[in-house]
């Protein structure tokens, strides 16, 4: 689907594109500060570099010069002989709006190593800013706002060179992501999984949970609607219990099989890959904790209290048993191997939000190095390889290449040669049969009972039949339609700094199409109706919401009100005493 009203805007943006890669000298980064405790204010340093990841608030951050160290710092794990039996996947930690930088680094990596990257996974803080009106919808202090480079891909000025799958974090263009609550194309070739979602790529099943966990909002509905106030600007990216319950329902058939006969269990997890922004709680115990504390010593108390990470993600880790789990948020590279034992009783889950003791049902593997375990699962166990990465800055471990082979898929599956992104039919059936779980009330609601819902083969076949009818002309009926549509004018075009619909949600035709397919009504989204006269003449006051007014109940480990390195482009920090505390770590 296209939007005729924006066709001319897209053509204008494409004509604006200059030849070449857009590289050049940046403006230099801010320095690090010093603080004596987590969340403390620090003293900022001076920028000392002038050729990396340059940025300036409210300006473009696209010009930078690639450093060889940024490319050779990328580690590649697994094997890929180019025969088609493996998929080469790039994993990115926090993007912070530096999409053009990330693509340039990966393209250079491909050229140097002569290896093609099939897929890019971005683990949150993606910051899909379309124009400066989106500054009102992102939880970042005004002084650190930067338009980034995403808008170039949104407008069509550039096309993403690698198929990209995105989840949200706690610094996002929330209004845009709310439009696509169930998932959709943020830009051509850039797909958002939604608040929670599952897709298939070449037979690899990929799931993702956007946002971060906060217990005070976990059982509330999706009550936030733009324009946001100081409270809803933060709560909009908090994970909800009914979204977690949908993933538990995805795991329900496997759990039933475990109860019946352990010998019948296939060597296959519920998901091949799971993406989240924050970590599963307790995952640090399955890796090199000492090495983690050497990098982030202020994690010590949370680790002692078993409070580092999300209890909701911990539940999903135990239920879904993915082969890989990728995360970000804590701005550190960390690897671990979580070993699942079949003696774990899935119905004996602990309530989310309560600290639990380690029991004999869970095996902790304290690794002496950052290397992941390559052991294959047996009929009596499954393992999850966990990887968290840093933010997009020079000299940071923010990218890694992971090769996923057919052997790791298990269950006798083979990789498809078709590189289109496809719907997961079971996930669509879950969305359809749990639509009544979705609500917009601020009242706390109990966790949904997954045992009340059964997903049958008839449910899945019904959706497949509808897709086959819709996609008669396509070779793959389940392929996600390439129906990206701009819903705001892109940065740099006429009228881009003016509100549409007074800042209220405008909807998205991709969401309309999916709900129509599933026969569902809008509950926390709105129908999209484009009207050219809806363009307001009111200029946006980018400082209307003061993000510096910190909610003391949400001092987040990723809180960046005090962070001089938050700019969307990813400024470089100067070389400082290694014993200094980096304010961005607070």
Protein Blocks (a to p, Z undefined) as FASTA:
>chain_A
ZZfklmmmmmmmmmmpcgdjhiacdebpadddddfbehiacdddddfbfkehiacehiac
kbccddfklmmmpccedjdehnopaccddddddfklplmmmmmmmmmmmmmnopacfbdc
deejkopafblmlmmmcccdfklgcebjmlmmmnomaccfbdcdddddfbdcfklmmmmm
nopafbghiacebjbdcddeehiacdddedjddfklmmmccfbccdddfklmmmmmpccf
klmmmmmmmmmmmmmmmmmommlpccbdfbfbdcdfbdcehklmmmcfklmmmmmmmlmm
mmmnopgcjfklmmmmmmnopabdcdehjopacdddddddfkbcfklcccehiacdddfk
bccdddfbfbdcfbdcdfkbccddddddddddehiafbccddddfklngnoiacdfbfcd
cddfklmmmmmmmmmmpccbfbdcddddfklpccdfklmmmmmmmmmmmmmmpmblklcc
dfbccfbdcehiahklpcehhhpaebjfklmmmmmmnopacfkbccddddfklpcfbdcd
fklpafklccfklccfkbcklpcklpfnopadddddfkbccfklZZ
